[in-house]
Amino acid sequence: MKGRRVVLVDDSIVRGTTSRRIVQMLKEAGALEVHFRVSSPPIRFPCYYGIDTAARKELIAAEKSVEEIRAYIGADSLAFLSEEGVRRAIGRPVCLACFNGRYPAGVPEEGEKLALEL
């Protein structure tokens, strides 16, 4: 890594703690720059449909802008795939609720209670 510019690609950033550690390790290994690319939009809402995601207050993108996330993880740049990019890549209707908060089948009752507690 020493003296290199690195582009790191990950599927998502949930809390940001793992991403932060990876960027730190690359810089400690001598990377001059670390550019972080994410193959999903920022995860701003919990998923109630089968993916075990954190409570909204634990999702870094629920409270921080892309620039604030970039600064937190220590990357030189940060970019996410757009919702439109996801739609084009999949080529058929897909649930994007964890990105935009629009739950096509509603929020389960226990999810509504949790949301009120946050």
OpenMM code with the backbone's topology and positions (N, CA, C; nanometers):
from openmm import Vec3, app, unit

residues = "MET LYS GLY ARG ARG VAL VAL LEU VAL ASP ASP SER ILE VAL ARG GLY THR THR SER ARG ARG ILE VAL GLN MET LEU LYS GLU ALA GLY ALA LEU GLU VAL HIS PHE ARG VAL SER SER PRO PRO ILE ARG PHE PRO CYS TYR TYR GLY ILE ASP THR ALA ALA ARG LYS GLU LEU ILE ALA ALA GLU LYS SER VAL GLU GLU ILE ARG ALA TYR ILE GLY ALA ASP SER LEU ALA PHE LEU SER GLU GLU GLY VAL ARG ARG ALA ILE GLY ARG PRO VAL CYS LEU ALA CYS PHE ASN GLY ARG TYR PRO ALA GLY VAL PRO GLU GLU GLY GLU LYS LEU ALA LEU GLU LEU".split()
positions = [
    Vec3(0.0805, -0.1197, 0.0000),
    Vec3(0.0000, 0.0000, 0.0000),
    Vec3(0.0853, 0.1268, 0.0000),
    Vec3(0.2053, 0.1156, 0.0459),
    Vec3(0.2878, 0.2357, 0.0649),
    Vec3(0.2989, 0.3176, -0.0636),
    Vec3(0.2612, 0.4445, -0.0515),
    Vec3(0.2711, 0.5361, -0.1634),
    Vec3(0.1609, 0.5234, -0.2670),
    Vec3(0.0607, 0.4424, -0.2418),
    Vec3(-0.0464, 0.4185, -0.3394),
    Vec3(-0.1723, 0.4984, -0.3081),
    Vec3(-0.2468, 0.5250, -0.4135),
    Vec3(-0.3828, 0.5788, -0.4005),
    Vec3(-0.4761, 0.4590, -0.4120),
    Vec3(-0.5633, 0.4404, -0.3152),
    Vec3(-0.6464, 0.3208, -0.3064),
    Vec3(-0.7932, 0.3572, -0.3238),
    Vec3(-0.8642, 0.2761, -0.4029),
    Vec3(-1.0098, 0.2859, -0.4114),
    Vec3(-1.0650, 0.1607, -0.3449),
    Vec3(-1.1407, 0.1806, -0.2407),
    Vec3(-1.1999, 0.0724, -0.1643),
    Vec3(-1.3484, 0.0661, -0.1969),
    Vec3(-1.3982, -0.0513, -0.2327),
    Vec3(-1.5394, -0.0695, -0.2650),
    Vec3(-1.6012, -0.1619, -0.1609),
    Vec3(-1.7142, -0.1192, -0.1057),
    Vec3(-1.7860, -0.2007, -0.0082),
    Vec3(-1.9338, -0.2017, -0.0457),
    Vec3(-2.0080, -0.2988, 0.0063),
    Vec3(-2.1500, -0.3093, -0.0288),
    Vec3(-2.2351, -0.2071, 0.0441),
    Vec3(-2.1950, -0.1657, 0.1647),
    Vec3(-2.2747, -0.0703, 0.2410),
    Vec3(-2.1920, -0.0142, 0.3557),
    Vec3(-2.2420, 0.0939, 0.4121),
    Vec3(-2.1895, 0.1459, 0.5382),
    Vec3(-2.3101, 0.1537, 0.6309),
    Vec3(-2.3053, 0.0799, 0.7401),
    Vec3(-2.4179, 0.0757, 0.8327),
    Vec3(-2.3924, 0.1702, 0.9507),
    Vec3(-2.2993, 0.1344, 1.0353),
    Vec3(-2.2651, 0.2192, 1.1500),
    Vec3(-2.1411, 0.3050, 1.1220),
    Vec3(-2.0566, 0.2590, 1.0335),
    Vec3(-1.9346, 0.3316, 0.9981),
    Vec3(-1.8114, 0.2864, 1.0729),
    Vec3(-1.8283, 0.2071, 1.1763),
    Vec3(-1.7131, 0.1686, 1.2576),
    Vec3(-1.6162, 0.0777, 1.1820),
    Vec3(-1.6664, -0.0187, 1.1081),
    Vec3(-1.5790, -0.1077, 1.0313),
    Vec3(-1.5110, -0.0316, 0.9188),
    Vec3(-1.5852, 0.0528, 0.8499),
    Vec3(-1.5283, 0.1325, 0.7412),
    Vec3(-1.4164, 0.2217, 0.7938),
    Vec3(-1.4398, 0.2815, 0.9081),
    Vec3(-1.3387, 0.3695, 0.9690),
    Vec3(-1.2104, 0.2923, 0.9976),
    Vec3(-1.2250, 0.1737, 1.0526),
    Vec3(-1.1075, 0.0913, 1.0867),
    Vec3(-1.0330, 0.0488, 0.9604),
    Vec3(-1.1034, 0.0113, 0.8560),
    Vec3(-1.0384, -0.0311, 0.7313),
    Vec3(-0.9598, 0.0848, 0.6698),
    Vec3(-1.0203, 0.2025, 0.6657),
    Vec3(-0.9500, 0.3200, 0.6113),
    Vec3(-0.8259, 0.3482, 0.6948),
    Vec3(-0.8395, 0.3412, 0.8254),
    Vec3(-0.7263, 0.3646, 0.9148),
    Vec3(-0.6136, 0.2639, 0.8882),
    Vec3(-0.6479, 0.1367, 0.8723),
    Vec3(-0.5457, 0.0339, 0.8461),
    Vec3(-0.4734, 0.0598, 0.7141),
    Vec3(-0.5487, 0.1005, 0.6109),
    Vec3(-0.4865, 0.1295, 0.4819),
    Vec3(-0.3905, 0.2479, 0.4919),
    Vec3(-0.4302, 0.3488, 0.5649),
    Vec3(-0.3422, 0.4656, 0.5817),
    Vec3(-0.2201, 0.4301, 0.6661),
    Vec3(-0.2394, 0.3481, 0.7688),
    Vec3(-0.1259, 0.3024, 0.8496),
    Vec3(-0.0297, 0.2183, 0.7663),
    Vec3(-0.0821, 0.1496, 0.6647),
    Vec3(0.0010, 0.0680, 0.5752),
    Vec3(0.0708, 0.1536, 0.4697),
    Vec3(0.0460, 0.2845, 0.4717),
    Vec3(0.1168, 0.3747, 0.3831),
    Vec3(0.0398, 0.4280, 0.2642),
    Vec3(-0.0908, 0.3979, 0.2553),
    Vec3(-0.1700, 0.4515, 0.1443),
    Vec3(-0.1687, 0.6039, 0.1504),
    Vec3(-0.1420, 0.6666, 0.0378),
    Vec3(-0.1434, 0.8130, 0.0313),
    Vec3(-0.2851, 0.8671, 0.0389),
    Vec3(-0.3764, 0.8008, -0.0303),
    Vec3(-0.5163, 0.8406, -0.0338),
    Vec3(-0.6024, 0.7150, -0.0294),
    Vec3(-0.7185, 0.7274, 0.0341),
    Vec3(-0.8169, 0.6183, 0.0337),
    Vec3(-0.9495, 0.6782, -0.0107),
    Vec3(-0.9987, 0.6303, -0.1241),
    Vec3(-1.1257, 0.6745, -0.1811),
    Vec3(-1.2246, 0.5600, -0.1621),
    Vec3(-1.3353, 0.5875, -0.0958),
    Vec3(-1.4319, 0.4854, -0.0562),
    Vec3(-1.5538, 0.4933, -0.1470),
    Vec3(-1.5904, 0.3819, -0.2084),
    Vec3(-1.7079, 0.3736, -0.2947),
    Vec3(-1.8008, 0.2658, -0.2400),
    Vec3(-1.9306, 0.2968, -0.2381),
    Vec3(-2.0292, 0.2069, -0.1784),
    Vec3(-2.1317, 0.1682, -0.2843),
    Vec3(-2.1568, 0.0384, -0.2971),
    Vec3(-2.2458, -0.0113, -0.4028),
    Vec3(-2.3920, -0.0145, -0.3603),
    Vec3(-2.4281, 0.0758, -0.2685),
    Vec3(-2.5680, 0.0967, -0.2306),
    Vec3(-2.5821, 0.2436, -0.1924),
    Vec3(-2.7056, 0.2927, -0.1860),
    Vec3(-2.7266, 0.4269, -0.1308),
    Vec3(-2.6997, 0.4253, 0.0203),
    Vec3(-2.6912, 0.5410, 0.0833),
    Vec3(-2.6753, 0.5439, 0.2295),
    Vec3(-2.7954, 0.4777, 0.2981),
    Vec3(-2.7681, 0.3939, 0.3959),
    Vec3(-2.8739, 0.3258, 0.4713),
    Vec3(-2.9176, 0.4194, 0.5832),
    Vec3(-3.0408, 0.4720, 0.5699),
    Vec3(-3.0916, 0.5716, 0.6646),
    Vec3(-3.2039, 0.5187, 0.7547),
    Vec3(-3.2603, 0.4029, 0.7183),
    Vec3(-3.3753, 0.3495, 0.7911),
    Vec3(-3.3555, 0.2003, 0.8155),
    Vec3(-3.4091, 0.1466, 0.9259),
    Vec3(-3.3998, 0.0029, 0.9507),
    Vec3(-3.4796, -0.0765, 0.8477),
    Vec3(-3.4405, -0.1993, 0.8276),
    Vec3(-3.5153, -0.2892, 0.7402),
    Vec3(-3.6010, -0.3803, 0.8274),
    Vec3(-3.7290, -0.3843, 0.7973),
    Vec3(-3.8198, -0.4710, 0.8716),
    Vec3(-3.8579, -0.5950, 0.7907),
    Vec3(-3.7966, -0.6119, 0.6742),
    Vec3(-3.8384, -0.7174, 0.5823),
    Vec3(-3.7364, -0.8289, 0.5672),
    Vec3(-3.6527, -0.8512, 0.6653),
    Vec3(-3.5667, -0.9678, 0.6583),
    Vec3(-3.4184, -0.9424, 0.6717),
    Vec3(-3.3728, -0.8180, 0.6609),
    Vec3(-3.2314, -0.7891, 0.6819),
    Vec3(-3.2197, -0.7286, 0.8204),
    Vec3(-3.1376, -0.7872, 0.9030),
    Vec3(-3.1241, -0.7405, 1.0404),
    Vec3(-3.0330, -0.6179, 1.0441),
    Vec3(-3.0920, -0.4990, 1.0408),
    Vec3(-3.0138, -0.3764, 1.0487),
    Vec3(-3.0332, -0.3125, 1.1854),
    Vec3(-2.9478, -0.2200, 1.2151),
    Vec3(-2.9494, -0.1524, 1.3442),
    Vec3(-3.0729, -0.0636, 1.3579),
    Vec3(-3.0980, -0.0217, 1.4798),
    Vec3(-3.2013, 0.0779, 1.5043),
    Vec3(-3.1590, 0.2061, 1.4339),
    Vec3(-3.2545, 0.2884, 1.3979),
    Vec3(-3.2240, 0.4084, 1.3195),
    Vec3(-3.1176, 0.4957, 1.3861),
    Vec3(-3.1223, 0.5087, 1.5160),
    Vec3(-3.0249, 0.5944, 1.5849),
    Vec3(-2.8821, 0.5409, 1.5715),
    Vec3(-2.8656, 0.4145, 1.5338),
    Vec3(-2.7328, 0.3555, 1.5173),
    Vec3(-2.6831, 0.3610, 1.3727),
    Vec3(-2.7681, 0.4005, 1.2797),
    Vec3(-2.7304, 0.4075, 1.1384),
    Vec3(-2.6618, 0.5409, 1.1121),
    Vec3(-2.5372, 0.5378, 1.0696),
    Vec3(-2.4603, 0.6605, 1.0544),
    Vec3(-2.5254, 0.7573, 0.9560),
    Vec3(-2.5847, 0.7067, 0.8487),
    Vec3(-2.6441, 0.7949, 0.7471),
    Vec3(-2.7783, 0.8536, 0.7908),
    Vec3(-2.8350, 0.8036, 0.8994),
    Vec3(-2.9603, 0.8604, 0.9497),
    Vec3(-2.9378, 0.9996, 1.0079),
    Vec3(-2.8173, 1.0248, 1.0545),
    Vec3(-2.7873, 1.1508, 1.1214),
    Vec3(-2.6802, 1.2342, 1.0522),
    Vec3(-2.6002, 1.1732, 0.9658),
    Vec3(-2.4868, 1.2431, 0.9063),
    Vec3(-2.5002, 1.2549, 0.7548),
    Vec3(-2.4484, 1.3632, 0.7005),
    Vec3(-2.4414, 1.3815, 0.5554),
    Vec3(-2.3279, 1.2950, 0.4997),
    Vec3(-2.3218, 1.2840, 0.3682),
    Vec3(-2.2132, 1.2079, 0.3052),
    Vec3(-2.0785, 1.2678, 0.3456),
    Vec3(-2.0675, 1.3985, 0.3465),
    Vec3(-1.9414, 1.4641, 0.3857),
    Vec3(-1.9060, 1.4345, 0.5313),
    Vec3(-2.0048, 1.4337, 0.6192),
    Vec3(-1.9792, 1.4018, 0.7599),
    Vec3(-1.9380, 1.2560, 0.7771),
    Vec3(-1.9976, 1.1661, 0.6985),
    Vec3(-1.9578, 1.0247, 0.7037),
    Vec3(-1.8145, 1.0111, 0.6527),
    Vec3(-1.7828, 1.0791, 0.5430),
    Vec3(-1.6466, 1.0749, 0.4875),
    Vec3(-1.5451, 1.1175, 0.5921),
    Vec3(-1.5737, 1.2273, 0.6603),
    Vec3(-1.4820, 1.2754, 0.7640),
    Vec3(-1.4714, 1.1749, 0.8782),
    Vec3(-1.5817, 1.1167, 0.9197),
    Vec3(-1.5817, 1.0203, 1.0296),
    Vec3(-1.4970, 0.8974, 0.9961),
    Vec3(-1.5129, 0.8438, 0.8744),
    Vec3(-1.4374, 0.7229, 0.8404),
    Vec3(-1.2937, 0.7551, 0.7983),
    Vec3(-1.2647, 0.8826, 0.7727),
    Vec3(-1.1279, 0.9227, 0.7396),
    Vec3(-1.0883, 0.9051, 0.5946),
    Vec3(-1.1855, 0.8839, 0.5074),
    Vec3(-1.1554, 0.8653, 0.3646),
    Vec3(-1.1288, 0.9999, 0.2982),
    Vec3(-1.0543, 0.9970, 0.1891),
    Vec3(-1.0279, 1.1187, 0.1126),
    Vec3(-1.1489, 1.1576, 0.0277),
    Vec3(-1.2271, 1.0596, -0.0132),
    Vec3(-1.3530, 1.0855, -0.0826),
    Vec3(-1.4469, 0.9697, -0.0538),
    Vec3(-1.5757, 0.9970, -0.0711),
    Vec3(-1.6786, 0.8964, -0.0451),
    Vec3(-1.7923, 0.9177, -0.1434),
    Vec3(-1.8368, 0.8099, -0.2066),
    Vec3(-1.9518, 0.8171, -0.2977),
    Vec3(-2.0349, 0.6902, -0.2827),
    Vec3(-2.1657, 0.7091, -0.2929),
    Vec3(-2.2615, 0.5985, -0.2835),
    Vec3(-2.3319, 0.5809, -0.4177),
    Vec3(-2.3793, 0.4596, -0.4450),
    Vec3(-2.4663, 0.4351, -0.5595),
    Vec3(-2.5997, 0.5035, -0.5303),
    Vec3(-2.6624, 0.5590, -0.6310),
    Vec3(-2.7923, 0.6244, -0.6137),
    Vec3(-2.9055, 0.5211, -0.6127),
    Vec3(-3.0220, 0.5649, -0.5683),
    Vec3(-3.1393, 0.4773, -0.5757),
    Vec3(-3.1683, 0.4413, -0.7209),
    Vec3(-3.1562, 0.5376, -0.8098),
    Vec3(-3.1780, 0.5105, -0.9520),
    Vec3(-3.0757, 0.4088, -1.0029),
    Vec3(-2.9542, 0.4183, -0.9563),
    Vec3(-2.8511, 0.3211, -0.9937),
    Vec3(-2.8874, 0.1802, -0.9503),
    Vec3(-2.9467, 0.1681, -0.8311),
    Vec3(-2.9926, 0.0367, -0.7830),
    Vec3(-3.1029, -0.0148, -0.8736),
    Vec3(-3.1998, 0.0718, -0.9038),
    Vec3(-3.3107, 0.0297, -0.9914),
    Vec3(-3.2586, -0.0176, -1.1271),
    Vec3(-3.1687, 0.0580, -1.1861),
    Vec3(-3.1135, 0.0205, -1.3178),
    Vec3(-3.0333, -0.1090, -1.3094),
    Vec3(-2.9571, -0.1256, -1.2029),
    Vec3(-2.8749, -0.2457, -1.1883),
    Vec3(-2.9601, -0.3713, -1.1720),
    Vec3(-3.0708, -0.3598, -1.0986),
    Vec3(-3.1560, -0.4761, -1.0734),
    Vec3(-3.2528, -0.4989, -1.1882),
    Vec3(-3.2996, -0.3918, -1.2490),
    Vec3(-3.3833, -0.4047, -1.3671),
    Vec3(-3.5278, -0.4432, -1.3426),
    Vec3(-3.5717, -0.4388, -1.2199),
    Vec3(-3.7106, -0.4680, -1.1860),
    Vec3(-3.7432, -0.3983, -1.0552),
    Vec3(-3.8703, -0.3892, -1.0174),
    Vec3(-3.9046, -0.3221, -0.8916),
    Vec3(-3.8321, -0.3857, -0.7725),
    Vec3(-3.7886, -0.3005, -0.6838),
    Vec3(-3.7134, -0.3480, -0.5678),
    Vec3(-3.7446, -0.2577, -0.4489),
    Vec3(-3.7468, -0.3152, -0.3304),
    Vec3(-3.7701, -0.2379, -0.2086),
    Vec3(-3.6463, -0.1537, -0.1780),
    Vec3(-3.6679, -0.0251, -0.1571),
    Vec3(-3.5593, 0.0671, -0.1228),
    Vec3(-3.5855, 0.1341, 0.0119),
    Vec3(-3.6691, 0.0721, 0.0949),
    Vec3(-3.7127, 0.1338, 0.2205),
    Vec3(-3.5976, 0.1689, 0.3135),
    Vec3(-3.4941, 0.0872, 0.3190),
    Vec3(-3.3841, 0.1187, 0.4110),
    Vec3(-3.3047, 0.2404, 0.3638),
    Vec3(-3.3244, 0.2794, 0.2396),
    Vec3(-3.2574, 0.3981, 0.1861),
    Vec3(-3.3459, 0.5228, 0.1937),
    Vec3(-3.4784, 0.5046, 0.1714),
    Vec3(-3.5651, 0.6226, 0.1601),
    Vec3(-3.6808, 0.6270, 0.2610),
    Vec3(-3.6977, 0.5227, 0.3406),
    Vec3(-3.8024, 0.5229, 0.4423),
    Vec3(-3.9421, 0.4963, 0.3913),
    Vec3(-3.9564, 0.4625, 0.2618),
    Vec3(-4.0889, 0.4306, 0.2052),
    Vec3(-4.1057, 0.2783, 0.2054),
    Vec3(-4.1769, 0.2280, 0.3047),
    Vec3(-4.1963, 0.0842, 0.3227),
    Vec3(-4.3183, 0.0388, 0.2436),
    Vec3(-4.3015, -0.0407, 0.1390),
    Vec3(-4.4136, -0.0773, 0.0521),
    Vec3(-4.5229, -0.1582, 0.1221),
    Vec3(-4.4902, -0.2320, 0.2259),
    Vec3(-4.5907, -0.3106, 0.2965),
    Vec3(-4.6164, -0.2557, 0.4361),
    Vec3(-4.5739, -0.1337, 0.4605),
    Vec3(-4.5913, -0.0732, 0.5924),
    Vec3(-4.4844, -0.1201, 0.6893),
    Vec3(-4.4897, -0.0638, 0.8084),
    Vec3(-4.3947, -0.0983, 0.9136),
    Vec3(-4.4651, -0.1897, 1.0127),
    Vec3(-4.4052, -0.3039, 1.0470),
    Vec3(-4.4678, -0.3916, 1.1462),
    Vec3(-4.4899, -0.3171, 1.2777),
    Vec3(-4.5881, -0.3593, 1.3538),
    Vec3(-4.6243, -0.2917, 1.4783),
    Vec3(-4.5042, -0.2743, 1.5713),
    Vec3(-4.4213, -0.3775, 1.5854),
    Vec3(-4.3051, -0.3660, 1.6740),
    Vec3(-4.2052, -0.2630, 1.6210),
    Vec3(-4.2004, -0.2456, 1.4906),
    Vec3(-4.1143, -0.1429, 1.4311),
    Vec3(-4.1643, -0.0033, 1.4620),
    Vec3(-4.2946, 0.0148, 1.4599),
    Vec3(-4.3529, 0.1453, 1.4929),
    Vec3(-4.3241, 0.1811, 1.6379),
    Vec3(-4.3343, 0.0825, 1.7278),
    Vec3(-4.3042, 0.1075, 1.8685),
    Vec3(-4.1582, 0.1461, 1.8854),
    Vec3(-4.0693, 0.0770, 1.8183),
    Vec3(-3.9270, 0.1075, 1.8254),
    Vec3(-3.8989, 0.2470, 1.7706),
    Vec3(-3.9625, 0.2823, 1.6609),
    Vec3(-3.9418, 0.4140, 1.6012),
    Vec3(-3.9855, 0.5247, 1.6966),
    Vec3(-4.0905, 0.5017, 1.7714),
    Vec3(-4.1372, 0.6015, 1.8683),
    Vec3(-4.0391, 0.6184, 1.9836),
    Vec3(-3.9651, 0.5116, 2.0171),
    Vec3(-3.8695, 0.5164, 2.1272),
    Vec3(-3.7426, 0.5909, 2.0878),
    Vec3(-3.7160, 0.6053, 1.9591),
    Vec3(-3.5893, 0.6653, 1.9142),
    Vec3(-3.5917, 0.8114, 1.9194),
] * unit.nanometer
topology = app.Topology()
chain = topology.addChain("A")
for resn in residues:
    res = topology.addResidue(resn, chain)
    for name in ("N", "CA", "C"):
        topology.addAtom(name, app.Element.getBySymbol(name[0]), res)
